[in-house]
Amino acid sequence: MRRDNLTWESEFVLLGLSSDRQTQAGLFVLFAAAYLLTLLGNGLIILLIGLDARLHLPMYFFLCNLSVVDICYTSSGVPQMLVHFLLEKKTISFTRCGTQLFFSLALGGTEFLLLAAMAYDRYVAVCDPLRYVAVMSPRCCTGLAAVSWLVGLVNSTVETVVTMRLPTCGHHVLNHVACETLALVRLACVDITLNQVVILASSVVVLLVPCCLVSLSYTYIVAAILRIRSTGGRRKAFGTCASHLTVVSMSYGMALVTYMQPHSTASAEQDKVVMLFYAVMTPMLNPLIYSLRNNEMKAAMSRVLMRSSESKL
């Protein structure tokens, strides 16, 4: 069997979601609208947090980081996907494929770690409110965010290198909408034990460990809330965590099912659904969840709009 090594000039052909032109036109409109909403929603959150001093708090510092990640993550794959909906032949160069894979892995891993940092923030706020300001200091918040970004980048570097070095023996057709780890590994014509080990280790570092930390944090949070005697107090305490818990459940759930299962049981169609969920749905829904269920965000928007109106008078 011929074992070719992909070069910088090599190309992959992406099968995408459908070969039907009308279906692709409909998908283009749908995903273009979702992408626009993602940019507007997350951009608005970043703008509000930057303009309103009352939102200069640890929780919103992490939320701002999360919005930056969502904008970058969806921009790493969706624009190319939109272009491919308009083309007959969907190709991507080896260089662009590796770059796309690196950024999607880095940003995805960073998001999971940031959600764990946000869970810790909520744990301190609910379980140790008197020491909240001292514990969640600017230095601590910056350190947690920096570690999230750093681990995400290092993890992505390792996984991208071991994935892109695989020979494919002339098979360059990817049954996917973008360059994704499992889809690329399926093309390999050599033993992929190392890749399976790296994927599992990566899943443990950026998925399983953060998920366990989030679960532990919310175990203590729920226990603390149940000790509150007043119904109003319980409702207020739970309200501070509801948005984050919703996003955590949505983000970790499908990823754990996909990347912690044996390689042989994962299907190409399942990979496509997962990729679209994280690249399109999650970044679009996050701003809605955090803004619609957060009174402080609503109040901040009102204050910013009021100041804007007053400045025009």
WOLIN-V831466 format. One record per residue. N is the residue number from 1. BURIAL is + if it has 9 or more other ideal C-beta (glycine too) atoms within 8 Angstrom, else -. D_LAST is the distance of its C-alpha to the last C-alpha in whole Angstrom. Layout:
[[N	BURIAL	D_LAST] [N	BURIAL	D_LAST]]
//
This chain:
[[1	-	75] [2	-	73] [3	-	71] [4	-	68] [5	-	65] [6	-	62] [7	-	61] [8	-	57] [9	-	58] [10	+	59] [11	+	57] [12	+	56] [13	+	56] [14	+	54] [15	+	55] [16	+	51] [17	-	51] [18	-	53] [19	-	54] [20	-	53] [21	-	51] [22	-	49] [23	+	49] [24	+	47] [25	+	45] [26	-	44] [27	+	44] [28	+	42] [29	-	39] [30	-	39] [31	+	39] [32	+	36] [33	-	34] [34	+	35] [35	+	34] [36	-	31] [37	+	30] [38	+	32] [39	+	29] [40	-	26] [41	+	27] [42	+	29] [43	+	26] [44	+	23] [45	+	25] [46	+	26] [47	+	22] [48	+	21] [49	+	24] [50	-	23] [51	-	19] [52	+	20] [53	-	23] [54	+	24] [55	+	26] [56	-	27] [57	-	31] [58	-	34] [59	+	34] [60	+	30] [61	+	32] [62	+	35] [63	+	32] [64	+	30] [65	+	34] [66	+	35] [67	+	32] [68	+	33] [69	+	36] [70	+	36] [71	+	34] [72	+	36] [73	+	39] [74	+	38] [75	-	37] [76	+	41] [77	+	43] [78	+	40] [79	-	39] [80	+	43] [81	+	44] [82	+	42] [83	-	43] [84	+	47] [85	+	46] [86	-	46] [87	-	49] [88	-	53] [89	-	54] [90	+	52] [91	-	53] [92	+	51] [93	+	53] [94	+	55] [95	-	52] [96	+	49] [97	+	51] [98	+	52] [99	-	48] [100	+	47] [101	+	49] [102	+	48] [103	+	45] [104	+	45] [105	+	47] [106	+	45] [107	+	42] [108	+	44] [109	+	46] [110	+	43] [111	+	41] [112	+	44] [113	+	44] [114	+	41] [115	+	41] [116	+	44] [117	+	42] [118	+	40] [119	+	42] [120	+	44] [121	+	40] [122	+	40] [123	+	44] [124	+	43] [125	+	40] [126	+	42] [127	+	46] [128	-	45] [129	-	42] [130	-	43] [131	-	43] [132	+	40] [133	-	38] [134	-	41] [135	+	43] [136	+	40] [137	-	39] [138	-	37] [139	-	40] [140	+	41] [141	+	39] [142	-	39] [143	-	42] [144	+	42] [145	+	40] [146	-	42] [147	+	45] [148	+	44] [149	+	43] [150	-	46] [151	+	48] [152	+	47] [153	+	47] [154	-	51] [155	+	52] [156	+	50] [157	+	52] [158	+	55] [159	+	55] [160	+	54] [161	-	57] [162	+	59] [163	+	58] [164	+	58] [165	-	61] [166	+	63] [167	+	65] [168	+	65] [169	+	68] [170	-	66] [171	-	64] [172	+	61] [173	-	60] [174	+	57] [175	-	57] [176	+	53] [177	+	50] [178	+	49] [179	+	51] [180	+	52] [181	+	54] [182	+	57] [183	+	57] [184	+	58] [185	+	60] [186	-	62] [187	+	63] [188	+	65] [189	+	68] [190	-	69] [191	-	70] [192	+	66] [193	-	67] [194	-	65] [195	+	62] [196	+	62] [197	-	63] [198	+	60] [199	+	58] [200	+	59] [201	-	58] [202	+	55] [203	+	54] [204	-	56] [205	+	53] [206	+	50] [207	+	51] [208	+	53] [209	+	53] [210	+	49] [211	+	50] [212	-	52] [213	+	50] [214	+	47] [215	-	50] [216	-	51] [217	+	48] [218	+	47] [219	-	51] [220	+	50] [221	+	47] [222	-	48] [223	-	51] [224	+	49] [225	+	46] [226	-	50] [227	-	51] [228	+	47] [229	-	49] [230	-	46] [231	-	45] [232	-	41] [233	+	42] [234	+	43] [235	-	40] [236	-	38] [237	+	40] [238	+	41] [239	-	37] [240	+	36] [241	+	39] [242	+	39] [243	+	36] [244	+	38] [245	+	42] [246	+	41] [247	+	40] [248	+	43] [249	-	45] [250	+	44] [251	+	44] [252	+	47] [253	-	49] [254	+	50] [255	+	50] [256	+	53] [257	-	55] [258	+	55] [259	+	55] [260	+	57] [261	-	60] [262	-	63] [263	+	62] [264	-	65] [265	-	63] [266	+	60] [267	-	59] [268	+	57] [269	-	55] [270	+	54] [271	+	53] [272	+	51] [273	-	49] [274	+	49] [275	+	47] [276	+	45] [277	+	44] [278	+	43] [279	+	41] [280	+	39] [281	+	39] [282	+	39] [283	+	36] [284	+	34] [285	+	35] [286	+	34] [287	+	30] [288	+	31] [289	+	33] [290	+	31] [291	+	28] [292	-	29] [293	+	32] [294	+	30] [295	-	27] [296	-	26] [297	+	25] [298	+	23] [299	+	21] [300	+	20] [301	+	19] [302	-	17] [303	+	16] [304	+	15] [305	-	13] [306	-	11] [307	-	10] [308	-	9] [309	-	7] [310	-	5] [311	-	6] [312	-	4] [313	-	0]]
//
